[in-house]
């Protein structure tokens, strides 16, 4: 396992209700085990710390598990950007150098991909595979402070803003050889296809 880089954090967005999946995606079963466990293992391989923004339901199911991550609870009905703000505010007292924003239903990228994103330490960056941008998006803390948190006192802005809109024209796209960055396990059909194409959770 690579040395842990405590100065960077993966912010996992796992507060959604997962209507199309039939329940919270953090709790879905993939290859016979809870997805949140697999996602934590994928993150651990990169050596990065993880912080999860979760709903009450997700927290109540996994908080007593010995492998449970550090969690912040938020409203499951709130927009995704509001979940990002909750996570960033939780990190602000002891801020990391950068945050990787990762929806829970996107498998964490490879070590090579996280390292490639880290090379663009001065600006937001996102992986690109086969000409398509994916996740996670890496945000330097300086960008988070000036372009997100300074505006986040306006709750109306928080409820209407979108990260992709904030990053337009400002995010460097980094080509990677990692098809997982485009995967989005958001419906039973997509999950079934993912399982069929992958013999294991790796």
C-alpha positions in Angstrom: 0.0 0.0 0.0 1.3 3.5 -0.8 2.4 5.9 1.9 -0.7 7.8 3.2 -0.8 11.3 2.0 -2.7 13.0 4.8 -2.6 16.3 3.0 -5.1 15.2 0.5 -8.6 13.9 1.1 -11.2 12.0 -0.9 -14.6 13.5 -0.2 -17.1 10.7 -0.9 -20.7 11.9 -1.7 -23.0 9.2 -0.3 -26.0 11.1 1.0 -28.4 10.6 -1.9 -31.5 8.4 -1.6 -30.6 6.3 -4.7 -34.1 6.3 -6.2 -33.1 4.6 -9.4 -31.0 2.0 -7.6 -33.8 1.3 -5.1 -31.9 2.6 -2.1 -28.7 4.4 -1.0 -25.9 3.4 -3.4 -23.4 3.2 -0.6 -25.4 0.2 0.7 -25.9 -1.6 -2.6 -24.4 -5.1 -2.9 -21.7 -5.6 -5.6 -20.2 -9.0 -6.1 -21.9 -10.2 -2.9 -20.6 -7.5 -0.5 -21.5 -4.0 0.5 -20.3 -1.4 -2.0 -19.1 1.0 0.6 -16.6 -1.5 1.8 -15.2 -2.0 -1.7 -15.1 1.7 -2.3 -13.1 2.2 1.0 -10.6 -0.4 -0.2 -10.2 1.2 -3.5 -9.5 4.6 -1.8 -7.1 3.0 0.6 -4.9 1.8 -2.3 -4.3 5.4 -3.3 -3.0 6.2 0.2 -5.5 9.0 0.6 -7.6 9.8 3.6 -11.4 9.6 3.0 -14.3 11.6 4.5 -17.9 10.5 3.7 -20.9 12.7 3.5 -23.8 10.4 4.2 -27.5 10.3 5.0 -28.9 9.2 8.4 -29.9 5.9 6.8 -26.4 5.1 5.6 -24.8 6.2 8.9 -27.2 4.1 10.9 -26.4 1.0 8.9 -22.6 1.2 8.9 -21.4 3.3 11.8 -20.9 0.3 14.1 -18.9 -1.6 11.6 -15.2 -1.7 12.4 -14.4 -0.6 8.8 -16.7 2.4 8.9 -15.2 5.6 7.5 -15.2 9.0 9.1 -18.7 10.4 8.3 -20.6 13.7 8.3 -24.4 13.4 8.2 -26.5 15.6 5.9 -30.0 15.8 4.5 -30.6 13.1 1.9 -32.9 15.4 -0.1 -30.4 18.2 -0.5 -28.7 18.8 -3.8 -25.3 17.2 -4.4 -23.5 20.5 -4.3 -24.9 21.1 -0.8 -23.3 17.8 0.3 -20.0 19.0 -1.1 -20.3 22.2 1.0 -21.0 20.1 4.1 -17.9 18.1 3.6 -15.7 21.1 2.8 -16.9 22.9 5.9 -16.0 19.9 8.0 -12.5 20.0 6.6 -12.0 23.7 6.9 -10.6 23.8 10.4 -7.6 21.7 9.4 -7.7 21.9 5.6 -6.0 19.4 3.3 -3.9 20.6 0.4 -6.5 19.2 -2.0 -9.8 17.4 -2.1 -10.9 14.7 -4.6 -14.7 14.9 -5.0 -16.1 11.4 -5.6 -19.7 10.4 -6.0 -20.1 7.1 -4.1 -21.3 5.3 -7.2 -18.2 6.0 -9.2 -15.4 3.5 -8.4 -12.4 5.2 -7.0 -9.7 5.7 -9.6 -6.3 3.9 -9.8 -3.2 5.1 -8.0 -1.7 6.1 -11.4 -4.8 8.3 -12.0 -4.7 10.0 -8.6 -1.0 10.6 -9.1 -1.6 12.1 -12.6 -4.3 14.5 -11.2 -1.9 15.5 -8.4 0.7 16.7 -11.0 -1.6 19.6 -11.7 -1.5 20.8 -8.1 -2.1 24.5 -9.0 -5.6 24.2 -10.5 -8.7 21.9 -10.5 -8.2 18.8 -12.6 -10.3 15.9 -13.8 -9.4 12.6 -15.5 -10.3 12.0 -19.1 -10.6 8.5 -20.6 -11.4 7.9 -24.3 -12.2 11.6 -24.8 -14.7 11.8 -21.9 -14.2 13.5 -18.6 -14.9 11.5 -15.4 -14.3 11.4 -11.7 -12.9 12.2 -9.2 -12.4 15.9 -9.7 -9.3 17.2 -7.7 -9.7 20.6 -6.2 -6.7 22.5 -4.6 -7.7 24.0 -1.3 -6.8 27.5 -2.5 -9.5 27.1 -5.1 -12.0 25.8 -2.6 -11.4 28.7 -0.3 -11.7 31.5 -2.8 -14.2 30.1 -5.3 -16.5 27.9 -3.1 -16.3 28.6 0.7 -16.2 32.4 0.4 -19.6 32.2 -1.4 -21.0 29.4 0.7 -22.4 31.7 3.4 -25.2 32.4 0.9 -27.5 29.4 1.3 -29.4 30.3 -1.9 -26.2 30.1 -3.8 -25.4 26.7 -2.2 -28.8 25.3 -3.3 -28.5 26.5 -6.9 -24.8 26.1 -7.6 -23.2 23.2 -9.5 -19.6 22.2 -9.3 -19.4 21.5 -13.1 -20.6 25.0 -13.8 -18.0 26.5 -11.4 -15.2 24.5 -13.1 -16.1 25.5 -16.7 -13.0 26.8 -18.4 -10.9 26.3 -15.3 -10.5 22.6 -15.0 -7.5 20.9 -16.6 -8.5 17.6 -18.2 -5.8 14.9 -17.6 -5.8 11.9 -20.0 -5.6 8.6 -18.2 -5.7 4.9 -19.0 -8.4 4.1 -16.4 -11.9 3.3 -17.7 -13.3 3.2 -14.1 -13.3 7.0 -14.1 -16.3 6.9 -16.4 -18.3 4.3 -14.5 -21.5 5.4 -12.8 -23.2 2.6 -10.9 -26.5 4.4 -10.7 -29.1 1.9 -11.9 -29.5 -1.9 -11.4 -28.9 -2.4 -15.2 -25.6 -0.6 -15.1 -24.6 -2.4 -12.0 -25.4 -5.8 -13.6 -23.3 -4.9 -16.6 -20.4 -3.8 -14.4 -20.5 -7.1 -12.4 -20.6 -9.1 -15.7 -17.6 -7.3 -17.0 -15.6 -7.5 -13.8 -15.0 -10.9 -12.1 -14.3 -9.1 -8.8 -14.8 -5.7 -7.2 -11.4 -4.7 -8.6 
